[in-house]
């Protein structure tokens, strides 16, 4: 079944949310956000027209047709009812690292902006007519390829950090101590904490919060209530989930659920 983008008022986020293990994609009508900082490489592309972006509370608003926001960087979006594609990539993955590299330097950034603009026709078609999960995944593939075709391959994570990530993902239903993680990867607590922050970009505890938020989104894609999604992902209650969601995505989960459809698939 094709994902039809829902129409709503100018002040709402209305569209389709596609979730994969290491990626995310929003296709739809955009409104405004509060200041937020997701742990993801965020690529914003307007199908037509533009949106406004502000990096930091004291920064000036910029008019954009395409933009990349580095992971964990506070920013705001003013979509003004425009139709956007928002791509999310985990920065610790090879493709996330390569995309970030493609935006380093003025010349590379200009080339990357040009590559993104070539996707706008396909994005507009999907916004007009909808798309299924396979087409959405292919759009993400095309976006990554267009930005990284000339980039050198990136080294993967240190095996011990990858092992720690896998351990954390398997234990979201309970509290995990740094000592327990250190024992699992045969390092001291201080060493794994330093190595993890260096490679994953966040302290262990904050990364666990990000993983819980991703797990809650997965549950929301299965039509769980906010309360059920919160408890399944290890949050105290739906209010705790909503506060965390707003801090990392700039809107409440209920605002997104009200007018958007969620789709989940492994990638």
C-alpha positions, 0 to 999 in steps of 0.5 A: 500500500502506498503512503499517502501524505496527509494534508493538515494545517500550515502549523502542523507536521503532516506526512510519512515517517519511515524508520530503519535501523540506522536511518530515518526519513520524514516526507511531508508538510513542515511547521516549526520546531523549538531548539533541538539537537538529535544525535543524527546527521540531518539533511533537509531538502525542500521539494519546492520553495524554501524553509528557514533554519537557525543554528543556535538561539542567538543565530540569525535565521537563514533561508534554505532550499537544502541544508545539512545539520551536524549531529548534536547541534542545537538548531530550529526549523521554520517550515512555514508549511513547505513540503520537505524531505528530512533524512536522518543518518546515524553519525557513527555509521560509515555512510553518516561519516562519509556524508559529513565529510562531503560537507567539509569545506566550501567547495565540497559543500557547494557540490553537495548542495547541487547533488541534493537539488537533483533529488528534489524532483523525485521528492516532489513526486513522492510528496504528490503521489506517496511512496512505499517503504522500498521506494523510500529506502531507495530514495535514501540510498540515492541521497547517500550516493549522490553525496558520497560517490567521490568520497573515500570509504570511512573506517568503521567503529572500533570493535569494542565500541560496536560491541558496546552499542550492541550490548546497549541495544539488547538491554534497553528494558533495564538500567545498565551501568558503565561497569557492566558495559566495561566488563562486557567489552573487556575494558576499564569503565574510564577507557570505554567511556572515553573511547565511546564518546570519541567514536559515537559522539555522545557519553554512554548515558546520553546515547542510551537515552537516544536509543530509547527514543529510537525504540519508542519511535519503533513502537509508535510505528506499530501503533502503540499508544504513547504510554505503551511506547514509553514503557516498552522503551524504558521511559518512566511514562509518556511525559518523560518520553514527550520531554525527551522527544521535544528536546531531540526533535523540537516537537512533541510525539503527539503532534507528529502522530496526529497527522503522520503515518509511521512505517518501519522496515529493516535496512 
